[in-house]
C-alpha cells in the first residue's frame, strides 16, 4: 500500500550550500547520504527555501561534524529554479501521519526519515518538501536525483560567502 501523502507544487528559486568554487552543475562522485535518502539507493539534491535556511543548514552540518565555521570559509550558495510537484511533508502533522517526529539536527535520527524518503522514491515521487531541522518554520526540499540535473530543477547562479555569516535567528544546531 502506498504512503498517503499529498502533492505540493514547488516553484521558484531555492538555495544550496556547496564547497567554494564547486561547479554549478557539480555533484559528488560518490552520492552522499542525507536525512531523506541514502546515496547508495538514490542520490539527493537538497535545497533550502532561502539563504537564511541554507546558512542554518550549513551551521547544522558543521556542528554535526564538530567543525569550526571559520575553517570552512569561503563557501558558495547555488541557486536553483524549481518547477515540480513533490510529496508534501511540510509540517509536523504530515510527519506524524508517517510516524516521524519533527526533524532534529542529529544524523542519528536519519534512518527513519531515510526509510520514508526511499519508499516515496520507489513509489515514483520525484522528491519531498519537509521542515528544516536547523531553522524552525523553514522548509527544505530533497529532490531524488537519479538523473542530473533532476527534471524540474535548473541551476541559476552561484555566489560566494567569504566571511562567516551571522547565525540566522532561531537556528538550531
N, C-alpha and C positions, 0 to 999 in steps of 0.2 A: 504494500500500500504506500502510495506517495505521501510525502510530507505535506501537510496542509499549510501552505504559505501563499500570500498574495504577491502579485507582481507590482512593482513600482517603476514608473518611468523615471529615469535618471538622465538629466541633460545638463549641459553647462560645463564649466571648467573646474577640474579637480586637481589636487596637488600631491606630488610625492617627493620625499626627500631622498637624495641619492648622493653617493660619493662625488667629490669635486671632479669636474670635467668628464663625468660619465656621459656617454653618448645619449642623445635624446631618445633614440630607439634602442638603447642598450639594455641588456639584461644579463643576469649572472649565467655563467656557463653551466653551473650546476644549480637547478632550481632550488630555492630555499623554502624551508618550512615557514608557515605563517599561522596566525591564530585559526584561520578557516580552512587550511589545506596543508597537506604535506607535499613537498616538491617532487618526491618520487612518484606520487599519484597524479597530480596535476599542478603545473606552475600557477602562481597567482600574481596578479598585478594589484598592489594595494595603493589606494589613493585616499586622500583626506578632503573633506568638504571645504577647507580653507587653509591659508598659510598658517594661521594660528594653530589649527588642529595638526597640520603636518609638523609644526615645530614641537608641539606637545608630544607627538608620537616619536619624534627624534630624541627628545629628552627621555622618554619612557624606555626606548630601545637602549640608549646609553646606560641608563640606570640599571636595567636588567643585567647588563654585562659588567657593571662596575667601572665604567669608563668615564673619564673626565671630559666635559664638553669642549674645553679649550684645546684638547688634543685632537679634536675632530672638526676643526675649522681650517680652511673653508669647506663647505659642502654646498650642494646645489638643490634648488627646487625645480622640478619639472612640472609644467602644467600640461594637462591632457584634457581634451574636449570629449565628453561622453554623450552618447545618444543611444541608449539601450534600456531594456527592461530587466530589472534584477529582482531576486527574491527579497521581499521586504521584511527584514528582521530589525527594523529601525527603532524599536523601543522595548522596554522591559517586559511588557505584556506579550509581545510577539516571541521574545526569547523564552519566557515562562511556558508558552504553548508548546515549545520544543524541549522542555525540561532543561533549559540552560539558565544559568544565573546572569546577572549583568556582568559584562567583561571587566576583569580586574587586570592591573598591569603586572601580571605574573605568568610567565610562559608555562609554569607547571599546570595551569588550568587549561591549556590549549587542547589536549586530546578530545574532550567532549565537544568542543567547538569544531575541531577538525572532522570528527565523525559526521556532524550535521552538514558542514560545508561540502565534504566529499560526496555525501549522499545527494545533496542538491545538484552537484555536478553530474553524478550518474543519472539523475532524473532529467537532465537536459537543461538545467538553469545555466545561464551564462555568467552568473555571479550573484552577489548579495550585497545588501547595504545593511549596516549594523551600527550600534553605538560605539563610539571611540572609548577604548579603555583608559586613555590618557587625558581626555578632556570631556567632562560631563556636558551633555546637551549637544555634542557634536557627533558627526557621522563619518564613517569610513566605508569605502567600497572595496570589496575583493572581487576582482573580475578573473574568472578562470581563463588562463592564458595558454590553452592548448594550441592556439595559433598566435603568431606575433606579427604586428600588434593584434590584440584581440579585436574582433569585429565590434564596431560601435565605439572604438577608442582611438583617438587621433592625437599624437603628441603635438603640442602647440609651441611651447617656448621653454627656455631654461634661464634661470637666474642664479647668481652666486650669492651665498650668505657668507660674508667674510669676517664677521665678528660674532661672538657668542650672543645670540638673541635673548632678550628678557623672557623668562618663562611666562607663557600665557596664563591669564587669570584663571584660577580654578583647576589648574593642571594637576594630575595625579601621576606619580611615578612609582 
